[in-house]
Amino acid sequence: MDVILFGPPGAGKGTQGDRLAERFGLERLSTGDLLREHRRNGTPLGREAQRYMDAGELVPDAVILGMVEDVMTARSRARFLFDGFPRTRAQAEGLAALLERLNRKLSAVLVLDVDDETIVERLSSRVFCGNCGAVYNLRTDPPAAPGRCNVCGGRLEQRSDDREETVRNRLAVYRRETAPVLDYYGQGPFTVVHVNGERPVEDVQADLVAQLAA
Ligand code: AP5
């Protein structure tokens, strides 16, 4: 059972994805996290991705598909929760081919619906731990000690692509390139379920858990 967690930037995919992965024994495969890891490690792939990410543009499909294939091949026994992937029609078709080749099946596409203005507000107040990656929100989920991670005490930072101007471009790219991927999945045979992501984290989670359990 592989699952796609779909939605605009800042919809809560990472927040919910971590919880769902733990609850259902899935492995969250976030292409954004993988790209940031490549950037931190200074790999050629990370260096190529940097200029796209900093501008809020999409990294080329071939790069993304190669990266996903590497993980899925290496972790063949895992059941995946895809977060932030696929983001274009070409990626969706590439994933379909990959699933077939690896004899895997997609069971559901869960979509988090969140309004643009809520997203701009959420991302302008998102911070993350530079050491362990834990994510906070200065408005809705602040750390216990200002600037310090609750989990490991690491220093909290802001993502370079969370500046308002870049967030607005990410949203435009989402509407133009990514949202149409839902038409592709709407043709079946998958279940596409929309969940209202504007509510408190626990309420959104309860809906997603119910959908996945069904
Ligand atoms: P990526 O890292 O995937 O970013 P994104 O999809 O834009 O999503 P985010 O990580 O910003 O948000 P999220 O939905 O996970 O929200 P979160 O849970 O953190 O991609 C970054 C870049 O990499 C892309 O722009 C692109 O350049 C490149 N890239 C990645 N994948 C690619 C691909 N497949 N193809 C091409 N390029 C690719 O929540 C956000 C904030 O809100 C947090 O502070 C959180 O605490 C808070 N929050 C969450 N839920 C709630 C709630 N219910 N109520 C109140 N606050 C909440």
Residues whose N, C-alpha, C, O or C-beta is under 5 A from the ligand:
A	BS01	AP5	P8 P9 G10 A11 G12 K13 G14 T15 Q16 T31 G32 D33 Y52 M53 G56 E57 L58 V59 I64 D83 G84 F85 P86 R87 R122 S125 R126 V127 V135 Y136 N137 T140 D141 G197 R199 P200 V201
